[in-house]
């Protein structure tokens, strides 16, 4: 099985998935990058576990890719301290009710505020693989002396967390940008580094002293690459882009794969891969044996994956996995979805309007039929004059015909589902007096305040003549008003 350490992944750069590694770690991944490149979160065949900075955008962040057909973590966390898993409402399982267990324990001697501040920059993802716990870290850079205390505290908490897991019987692998050159062999210009930092010796830097205490022979972690290449020079993993120093291999080694001593029997090789471009860092690659013999046969995947009756047990993917993010799980609505929904509903709105009109018309017909029948029964039981109570006497056939005429309108004649008047309507000829008189503007059935006249409106020739004369008179007055005055004659004529 191959484990790969990959550095900065920027938008527009290719991802290293063609390497077919079971584990891949990357740093400097911002949440904005996922907005631009969704394919970095949902990689076919891989599960991605991200941690982003909680403040500065595009400042820091890490991601670990796991080939889900080969291995699967049983737990996942953000941060090196574990405080985010304790304080956040992160849960796993489809019902979102089962809390995720903490991986190891939270280091003591620190306040909650200190731990939250350390883990606020998205610098670590922790995955539990049964056989070992994997830390993917992006340690802070000492950009100024004011930044040094934060950097050293990050180291201290990382060491405390790792040692706590080792004391609990777990094995640990730490991969990442440690942002420190351990020995002079790891720096292209060690004398210049001593002078720039005002040191007496290369190893006097507080970060290097901490690194000495973290790895053997003073600590419990092994620098795997140096174990396979103890004296090899120029094994640099990072180069200055400002100086374009990579072609001359003028760089530093600040990227590491560190493993607890009991895991070293599984490592087959470890080396850098400087020929892989796409970043100011290059990958550090480690390969593990598929099986080893330690008094008995041990199969790597059997040690990592849970098994029952010889079959791999499928574990629930931890909720930190990118596929559960709202933007990728289909739970977050985008602006585009509103327009898509509107276009789909508009296509069916016309037929829906027709059906609604038919339903309303049938309801009106049934209501009026009932009311007419009730009024007829009332007339038979009560002897009252027509002046005291008036009822609608419209024949049922005439109402049914009117409703049926509306329901028989073809689909092509249905107006679009929009209440706004088209500008073309203003240029259509106005309806004639006879056409406008066929259908009343409003009808109130069953009103007891005034009699209802359902007969067509009768207009006599005299009414039309009076209206025409009145219009002619008004028109002539307006014409006289705007008619230009005649030119006056000169005095001699």
C-alpha positions, 0 to 999 in steps of 0.5 A: 500500500502506498501512502503519499504526502502531497503539498500545496494544491492550488486552483488550476493545478492538477490533483495527484490522484493518478498515483493510485495511492491509498492515502494522500494528504495535502495542505493550503486548501481553502473553502473558496477553492471548493466553491470553484472546483467541486471535483477536489471534494468529490473525487471518484473512488476517494473520500475527502476530509477537510479542515478549513481556517475559521477566520482568514480566507485562503490562508491555511487548510488541510485535506486527507484523501482516502481510497474507500475501496481499500481502507476506511477510517473509523473516526475523523476529527479536525484540529490537533487538540480534539477540542473541536470534536468535544465542543462541536455538534459533529455527529455520525450516522444517517440519523445524525444522533450518534456522537462521534467518539474522541480520538484519544484525549484532550491535552491537559494544562491548556484552557479551552480558549487556547485550544480553540485558538490553536485549532482555529486555522484549519491546520490538522485532520486526524483519522483513526485507522485502527492500526494507526492514527494519522495526523495530517498537519500544516504547522505555522510558519515563523513569519515574525518573532510575534508569531513564534509563541503560537508556533511553539504552542502548536508543536507542544499540543501536537506532541502532547496529543501524540504521546497521549495516544502512544500511552494508550497503546495506539500507533501514530503517523504524522505527515505534513509541513512541519515548517522547520529544517531539522538538521543542517543537511536539510538546509541549502544555506545553514550558515545563512540561517544561523546569521538571519536568526541571530543564533550561535548554532543551527540547532539553537532555534527553539523549533529545532530543539522541539523537533529533537525532543519529538523524534528519536533518539530523544522522542518516540517518532521516527523520521521515516525518510531519513531512516531510509536515507540517513546521509543523503544530501539535497533531499529538499522538498520546498523551494522559493518561487520568488527566486525560482530556486527549484531548477538549481535545487536551492531549497529546504526539507520541511515536509516529513513522514513521522511514524511511531517506532512499532510501525517501522516494520510495515514501511517498505520505502520512503523518498521524495518525488521532486519531479512532480510539479504543480507546487512550490513543494514536492511530494514525500512518498512512503510505501508499506508492505501488504503483509509482514511476518512477525512470528506469524503472518500479518496482513496490512488491510486486515489490521486496518479494516475491521473484519468479521468471519473473514469479511470486511465490515463496512463502517459508517463514513465519519461525518467530517467527510466532504460528501456530507457537506451541505453544498455537496450533499444536495441540502444547500439550495443555489440561486440556479435552483430557483430559476430551474424550479420556476421554469419547470412550474411555468410549463405546467401552470397553463394546464393547471389554470385550465383545470382550476377554472373548470373546477371553479366553474363546476363548483359555481354551477352546483352552488347555483343549482342548489340555490335555485332549487332552494329558492323554488322550494321557498316560493312554494312554502311561503306566500310572499310578494316579489317586491319583498323577496327576489330570487334568480330565475335564470334557466339552468341550461343557459348557465350550463352552456355559459360554463361549458363554453369556458371549459371548451377553450382550446389550450392554444387560446389560454393566455399565459400565466401572467397578469401583466397586460401586453403592450400589443393589447393597447393597439388592438381595436376596441370591442364594439358596443354589442360585443361588450354588452353580451357579458356583464362585467360582474354578476352577484347571484342571490343578492337580496338588495336589488333585483338581478336582470340576467337578460341581454342588455337592449340598446335602441337605435335612439341611444346609439344616435344620441351617443354618436351625435354627442361624440361628433359634437365633442370632436368638432369642438376639439378640432376647432380648438387646435385649428390654426388661425387664418393668416390675416390680410395686409392693409392694402387689400 
